[in-house]
Amino acid sequence: MLIRCYGPLVRGFATGLFIVTNSLIGCTSGDLSGDRVNIVPEIYTNAVSKHVRLSKQVRSSDWDGLGIFKAGENINFEFSKKPIFKKRIKTGHGELIGSPVIKDNTLLFLTNRGALVSIDLKSYTENWSVSIVPRSELDEAVIGGGLVASEDFVFVTTSFGELLSVKISNGTIDWRFRFVSPFIVAPTIFDGQLFTMNAAGVLRSHSFQGTSKWEQRNVGSHYIPYAHGRPVGKSGRLFVPYPGGKLVALDTKTGRELWSHNYYSHRTGHAKTSLGKFIGTPTVVKENIYLGSFSGQFSSLDLDGNLEWSSTIGARGSAIVISDSTFFISDLNNLIHLDRTDGSLVWFKELLDKNKNTIFHGPTFAGDKLWIAGENKKLLAVDVNTGRIEIDIDLDLIPKGAPLYSNRKLIVYSSDGEFLSFE
């Protein structure tokens, strides 16, 4: 496994080399070769200068897949400036479904074989695994769903149309309910309630005991695709990204629709291959919602649905907010930095390699840097002020999602349930 650390830009590149244990060959300074290619010149040539204020680094032992916010921005997780490979975990329970979650140093994930698995991140050993496959479906695979964790329980949705509650301490199934339509996305916890969205686009509110409180069937929707973004709550409202390009706000107490916003714009000169598809989850910080569609529109709205600004840049994944800036990976595989007050472009960094079909996941904000996992077997750390790649780590697996964080560890995982921990 190769780690390259790039030092500050100077007229000549100083080169250093050190060898660390665990088969890690260390860092040489230098910048990536090649010139940037402006894919959409009318947007990317108007970049502005902006300094990003970095908050104090904070340690956390939880990860929910949505990012953790404090004082109106993403937490700057405490992490090493020169990370080393620490541990490899091979689980052998099948292919991962959705994003893993971490609760109090416990890694939880769901697999296509229907195994819900708990790993202790202090000892890197398995706590327990339990099958959540219904007895009537023992020969069937799980193809969708996900997890969300509370203090004591992890709630699970599956493509069998089931919602389950499982005790984190020992894997005991507390309760399970079955619905007509399968679930593709993970549930959401907000306002003391549990929210689910099934493949038909039906939203439901549940108590933590599983009792359904209300359902919303009035919002028209196409079939929910795999890897679709999930709802997010704020100020008594649930913000739901629907396929077809519609963001809808619902009252969390009643399920009543409050407003909707359509993402119909797309880039000039590019085919609209996926109208309004949301791969990312809305990022809600203070009084603003940040969300981009895969068809080429990234917008900021207030909590009442009023459009504050919009940019013709598509998004793959969720945005993160740092100070007055927002960062996300575009559908054209550029890391984008926008001024979140007006949507103006600050900088962009091309992430493409020779394989134009490479997918990049992230970013995760840790150690003052933006961390990105690429399916070209790369883990990259990017400077938030310049967009320059400062650390380039060669991996021996293909990452499935954004890097996870827990207690000074950055964790990269593959679709087949293998995890690499860096500290």
Phi, psi and omega per residue, in radians:
M1 nan 2.198 -3.033
L2 -1.889 2.289 3.081
I3 -2.061 2.162 3.074
R4 -1.948 2.214 3.088
C5 -1.977 2.143 -3.085
Y6 -1.725 2.177 3.134
G7 -1.392 -3.114 3.141
P8 -1.043 2.603 3.108
L9 -1.217 2.230 3.054
V10 -2.372 3.075 -3.097
R11 -1.092 -0.695 3.037
G12 -2.026 2.655 -3.106
F13 -1.635 2.083 3.051
A14 -1.337 2.406 -3.069
T15 -2.059 2.305 3.096
G16 -2.369 2.710 -3.129
L17 -2.506 2.271 3.002
F18 -2.417 2.633 -3.100
I19 -1.966 2.258 3.120
V20 -2.017 2.955 -3.083
T21 -1.284 -3.103 -3.134
N22 1.074 0.564 3.088
S23 1.118 0.502 3.102
L24 -1.692 2.178 3.032
I25 -1.833 2.243 -2.847
G26 -1.446 -2.561 -2.684
C27 -1.746 2.378 2.929
T28 -2.131 2.474 -3.129
S29 -1.562 2.741 -3.103
G30 2.623 2.894 -3.124
D31 -1.948 2.820 3.113
L32 -1.187 2.411 -3.109
S33 -1.389 2.835 3.095
G34 1.720 2.673 3.131
D35 -1.645 2.655 3.060
R36 -1.232 2.502 3.094
V37 -1.950 2.106 -3.133
N38 -1.350 1.829 -3.085
I39 -1.272 -0.676 3.107
V40 -2.185 1.497 -2.987
P41 -1.006 -0.637 -3.074
E42 -1.147 -0.316 3.088
I43 -1.752 -0.827 -2.917
Y44 -1.414 -0.229 -3.116
T45 -1.514 -0.056 -3.073
N46 -1.882 0.587 -3.107
A47 -1.133 2.579 -3.136
V48 -2.017 2.849 3.132
S49 -1.582 2.377 -3.113
K50 -2.761 2.358 3.084
H51 -1.748 2.306 -3.114
V52 -1.647 2.150 3.074
R53 -1.391 2.162 -3.106
L54 -1.702 2.316 3.109
S55 -1.409 2.895 3.101
K56 -1.115 2.453 3.135
Q57 -1.217 2.468 -3.073
V58 -2.265 2.409 3.101
R59 -1.591 2.437 3.114
S60 -2.462 2.563 3.099
S61 -1.910 0.221 3.138
D62 -2.109 2.602 3.035
W63 -2.587 2.158 -3.080
D64 -1.955 0.084 3.130
G65 1.466 -0.176 3.135
L66 -1.869 -0.119 -3.017
G67 1.524 2.728 -3.122
I68 -2.040 2.333 -3.033
F69 -1.976 2.555 3.098
K70 -2.611 2.278 3.118
A71 0.954 0.671 3.004
G72 1.433 0.330 3.081
E73 -2.746 2.925 3.090
N74 -1.122 2.480 3.086
I75 -1.160 2.408 3.007
N76 -1.532 1.675 -3.034
F77 -1.167 2.478 3.133
E78 -1.261 2.159 -3.070
F79 -2.734 2.683 -3.081
S80 -1.157 2.573 3.048
K81 -1.359 -0.382 3.126
K82 -2.295 1.317 -3.052
P83 -1.191 2.618 3.045
I84 -2.183 2.700 3.077
F85 -1.182 2.289 -3.054
K86 -1.938 -0.843 -2.995
K87 -2.720 2.555 3.029
R88 -1.977 2.330 3.086
I89 -2.074 2.106 3.038
K90 -1.905 2.092 -2.985
T91 -1.717 -0.687 3.072
G92 1.260 0.390 -3.119
H93 -1.775 0.056 -3.131
G94 2.012 -3.032 -3.115
E95 -1.409 2.457 -3.100
L96 -1.255 2.498 3.045
I97 -1.979 2.089 -3.126
G98 1.221 -2.961 -3.121
S99 -1.587 2.415 2.992
P100 -1.121 2.803 3.025
V101 -2.201 2.765 3.134
I102 -2.241 2.270 3.096
K103 -2.299 2.016 3.093
D104 0.890 0.932 3.107
N105 1.168 0.284 3.065
T106 -1.952 2.093 3.132
L107 -1.542 2.241 -3.122
L108 -2.167 2.358 3.104
F109 -2.639 2.778 -3.113
L110 -2.017 2.507 -3.135
T111 -2.134 2.928 -3.124
N112 -1.188 -0.298 3.076
R113 -1.479 0.023 3.121
G114 1.477 0.282 3.124
A115 -1.583 2.241 2.956
L116 -1.758 2.147 -2.945
V117 -2.151 2.466 3.092
S118 -2.079 2.227 3.135
I119 -2.127 2.305 3.059
D120 -1.434 2.039 -3.084
L121 -1.427 -0.066 3.027
K122 -1.456 -0.732 -3.122
S123 -1.813 -0.176 -3.089
Y124 1.035 0.651 3.101
T125 -2.093 2.745 3.140
E126 -1.364 2.249 3.050
N127 -1.378 -0.875 -3.112
W128 -2.931 2.876 2.955
S129 -2.498 2.533 -3.112
V130 -2.452 2.466 3.080
S131 -1.445 2.280 3.098
I132 -1.896 0.223 3.129
V133 -1.317 2.275 3.092
P134 -1.087 2.610 -3.116
R135 -1.031 -0.541 -3.122
S136 -1.365 -0.116 -3.062
E137 -2.190 0.513 -2.993
L138 -1.072 -0.434 -3.121
D139 -1.659 0.060 -3.085
E140 -1.767 2.658 3.132
A141 -1.711 2.667 3.013
V142 -1.445 2.225 -3.125
I143 -2.058 -0.067 3.137
G144 -2.854 2.973 -3.118
G145 2.144 -2.830 -3.138
G146 2.999 -3.009 -3.022
L147 -2.249 2.658 2.891
V148 -2.566 2.474 -3.037
A149 -2.006 2.433 2.952
S150 -1.781 -2.849 -3.125
E151 -1.122 -0.735 -3.020
D152 -2.056 -0.268 -3.040
F153 -2.260 2.627 2.963
V154 -1.930 2.253 -3.134
F155 -1.745 2.351 -2.991
V156 -2.167 2.305 2.936
T157 -1.936 2.573 -3.121
T158 -2.396 2.853 3.087
S159 -1.238 -0.079 2.998
F160 -1.397 -0.027 -3.116
G161 1.429 0.356 -3.102
E162 -1.832 2.580 2.971
L163 -2.098 2.170 -3.072
L164 -2.210 2.694 2.990
S165 -2.079 2.201 -3.082
V166 -2.212 2.342 -3.131
K167 -1.258 2.212 -3.059
I168 -1.170 -0.592 -3.047
S169 -1.160 -0.595 -3.038
N170 -2.445 -0.004 3.106
G171 1.406 0.195 3.111
T172 -1.256 2.287 3.095
I173 -1.363 2.061 -3.079
D174 -1.404 -0.835 3.065
W175 -2.758 2.849 3.072
R176 -2.625 2.456 3.091
F177 -2.268 2.539 -3.127
R178 -2.018 2.475 3.127
F179 -2.158 2.936 -3.016
V180 -1.187 -0.782 -3.038
S181 -1.726 2.550 3.140
P182 -1.220 2.797 3.030
F183 -1.792 2.425 3.127
I184 -1.960 -0.557 -3.105
V185 -1.917 2.833 -3.141
A186 -1.237 2.720 3.061
P187 -1.277 2.973 3.135
T188 -2.212 2.410 3.023
I189 -1.858 2.236 3.102
F190 -2.875 2.507 3.074
D191 0.959 0.627 3.132
G192 1.204 0.347 -3.141
Q193 -2.272 2.870 3.086
L194 -2.012 2.231 -3.104
F195 -2.050 2.377 3.100
T196 -2.225 2.641 3.032
M197 -2.277 2.099 -3.091
N198 -1.571 3.132 -3.036
A199 -1.167 -0.311 3.089
A200 -1.558 0.005 3.137
G201 1.487 0.222 3.131
V202 -1.458 2.183 3.099
L203 -1.647 2.381 3.067
R204 -2.300 2.567 2.984
S205 -1.864 2.353 -3.131
H206 -2.255 2.651 2.934
S207 -1.329 2.956 3.093
F208 -1.227 -0.109 3.027
Q209 -1.688 0.047 3.048
G210 1.647 -0.129 -3.120
T211 -1.202 2.273 3.118
S212 -1.299 2.305 -3.102
K213 -1.787 -0.729 3.035
W214 -2.757 2.853 3.034
E215 -2.414 2.609 -3.126
Q216 -2.065 1.964 3.135
R217 -1.992 0.015 -2.975
N218 -1.462 -0.300 -3.115
V219 -1.487 1.993 -3.130
G220 -1.102 2.480 -3.093
S221 -2.688 2.594 2.929
H222 -1.363 3.038 3.108
Y223 -1.089 2.369 -3.097
I224 -1.228 2.125 -3.121
P225 -1.411 2.851 3.071
Y226 -1.150 2.555 3.131
A227 1.229 0.340 3.110
H228 -1.296 2.649 3.107
G229 -1.192 2.707 -3.120
R230 -1.903 2.881 -3.125
P231 -1.170 2.711 3.106
V232 -2.366 2.498 -3.106
G233 -1.894 2.669 3.065
K234 -2.943 2.317 3.028
S235 0.916 0.821 3.084
G236 1.300 0.237 -3.119
R237 -2.244 2.545 3.086
L238 -1.936 2.141 -3.112
F239 -1.751 2.032 -2.955
V240 -2.016 2.062 3.049
P241 -1.474 1.976 3.133
Y242 -1.717 2.525 3.025
P243 -1.031 2.659 -3.070
G244 1.637 -0.065 3.015
G245 1.625 0.606 -3.130
K246 -2.193 2.215 3.007
L247 -1.791 2.181 -3.040
V248 -2.123 2.403 3.047
A249 -1.816 2.241 3.121
L250 -2.052 2.574 3.011
D251 -1.254 2.152 -3.044
T252 -1.197 -0.364 -3.132
K253 -1.461 -0.592 -3.026
T254 -2.061 -0.357 -3.041
G255 1.457 0.051 -3.113
R256 -1.197 2.396 3.097
E257 -1.256 2.252 -3.131
L258 -1.728 -0.718 3.086
W259 -2.912 2.940 3.067
S260 -2.521 2.707 3.100
H261 -2.376 2.291 -3.091
N262 -1.691 2.352 3.059
Y263 -1.815 1.507 -3.088
Y264 -1.866 -0.232 -3.088
S265 -1.253 2.696 3.040
H266 -2.591 2.872 -3.083
R267 -1.220 2.432 3.001
T268 -1.193 2.322 3.085
G269 1.571 0.032 3.109
H270 -2.233 2.431 3.119
A271 -1.130 2.430 3.090
K272 -1.484 1.448 -2.994
T273 -1.362 -0.363 -3.048
S274 -2.615 1.460 -3.022
L275 -1.022 2.009 2.980
G276 1.175 0.257 -3.113
K277 -1.233 2.286 3.112
F278 -1.848 1.912 3.038
I279 -1.526 -0.500 -3.140
G280 -1.655 2.918 3.084
T281 -1.738 2.514 3.108
P282 -0.993 2.408 3.027
T283 -1.774 2.058 -3.071
V284 -2.007 1.977 -3.092
V285 -2.284 2.210 -3.070
K286 0.959 -2.049 -3.082
E287 -1.901 0.398 -3.058
N288 -2.275 2.628 3.093
I289 -2.052 2.246 3.123
Y290 -2.066 2.182 -3.090
L291 -2.707 2.444 3.078
G292 -2.181 2.527 3.072
S293 -1.677 2.756 -3.127
F294 -1.278 -0.254 -3.098
S295 -1.481 -0.130 3.041
G296 2.064 0.740 3.074
Q297 -2.583 2.197 3.061
F298 -2.140 2.258 -2.991
S299 -2.363 2.749 2.970
S300 -2.066 2.217 3.090
L301 -2.177 2.701 2.992
D302 -1.478 3.085 -3.036
L303 -1.215 -0.222 3.080
D304 -1.651 0.099 3.076
G305 1.545 0.113 3.117
N306 -1.389 2.278 -3.132
L307 -1.277 2.171 3.103
E308 -1.651 -0.716 3.019
W309 -2.864 2.828 -3.141
S310 -2.555 2.533 3.128
S311 -2.282 2.497 -3.121
T312 -1.490 1.060 3.046
I313 -2.227 2.175 3.125
G314 -1.376 2.891 -3.098
A315 -2.293 2.422 2.997
R316 -2.025 1.804 -3.082
G317 1.744 -3.050 -3.060
S318 -1.659 2.688 3.096
A319 -1.531 2.740 2.961
I320 -2.101 2.688 -3.087
V321 -2.067 2.218 3.068
I322 -2.268 2.014 -3.115
S323 0.965 -2.185 3.139
D324 -1.712 0.461 -3.103
S325 -2.190 2.682 3.007
T326 -2.265 2.483 -3.071
F327 -2.249 2.467 3.068
F328 -2.819 2.857 3.056
I329 -1.636 2.213 -3.107
S330 -1.380 2.900 3.095
D331 -1.154 -0.285 3.096
L332 -1.715 0.293 3.063
N333 1.109 0.738 2.945
N334 -1.950 2.449 2.970
L335 -1.448 2.108 -2.998
I336 -1.880 2.399 3.019
H337 -2.126 1.984 3.105
L338 -1.982 2.574 2.939
D339 -1.268 2.081 -3.024
R340 -1.361 -0.096 3.088
T341 -1.402 -0.524 -3.103
D342 -2.429 -0.037 3.103
G343 1.425 0.107 -3.129
S344 -1.244 2.575 -3.122
L345 -1.342 2.264 3.065
V346 -1.667 -0.901 3.011
W347 -2.801 2.906 2.991
F348 -2.454 2.646 3.124
K349 -2.242 2.131 3.083
E350 -1.246 2.313 -3.138
L351 -1.896 -0.103 -3.063
L352 -1.111 2.508 2.984
D353 -2.009 -2.773 -3.095
K354 -1.092 -0.541 3.097
N355 -1.526 1.806 -3.060
K356 -1.175 -0.216 -3.124
N357 -1.644 0.093 3.122
T358 -1.067 2.383 3.096
I359 -1.890 2.409 3.117
F360 -2.011 2.498 -3.074
H361 -2.096 2.441 3.119
G362 2.306 -2.740 -0.001
P363 -1.515 2.822 2.973
T364 -1.994 2.291 -3.062
F365 -1.645 1.935 -3.112
A366 -2.672 2.428 3.118
G367 1.057 0.610 -3.132
D368 1.216 0.173 -3.079
K369 -2.230 2.799 3.040
L370 -1.677 2.096 -3.097
W371 -1.797 2.300 -3.075
I372 -2.274 2.341 3.086
A373 -1.857 2.169 -3.114
G374 -1.895 2.507 3.117
E375 -1.282 0.035 2.940
N376 -1.525 0.342 3.117
K377 1.150 0.806 3.141
K378 -2.214 2.507 2.908
L379 -2.110 2.049 -3.012
L380 -2.045 2.479 3.006
A381 -1.999 2.218 -3.029
V382 -2.060 2.387 3.079
D383 -1.212 2.262 -3.047
V384 -1.239 -0.408 -3.091
N385 -1.560 -0.513 -3.046
T386 -2.004 -0.371 -3.045
G387 1.390 0.152 -3.099
R388 -1.445 2.386 3.081
I389 -1.298 2.071 -3.090
E390 -1.774 -0.510 3.097
I391 -2.324 2.326 -3.103
D392 -2.272 1.908 -3.077
I393 -1.937 2.171 3.040
D394 -1.412 2.238 3.136
L395 -1.842 2.810 3.051
D396 -1.930 0.413 3.009
L397 -2.493 2.880 3.118
I398 -1.727 1.978 -3.114
P399 -1.108 2.515 3.137
K400 -1.713 -0.468 -3.067
G401 -2.649 -3.034 3.126
A402 -1.102 2.604 3.093
P403 -1.008 2.425 3.083
L404 -1.571 2.753 3.099
Y405 -2.301 2.461 3.003
S406 -2.843 2.067 2.945
N407 0.892 1.004 3.114
R408 1.198 0.272 3.060
K409 -1.958 2.405 2.957
L410 -1.935 2.217 -2.979
I411 -2.112 2.188 3.072
V412 -1.863 2.432 -3.089
Y413 -2.347 2.668 3.125
S414 -1.837 2.976 -3.127
S415 -1.183 -0.447 -3.102
D416 -1.580 0.263 3.016
G417 1.461 0.470 3.058
E418 -1.792 2.410 -3.076
F419 -2.179 2.410 3.039
L420 -2.051 2.254 -3.126
S421 -1.901 2.309 3.085
F422 -2.081 2.444 3.139
E423 -2.318 nan nan
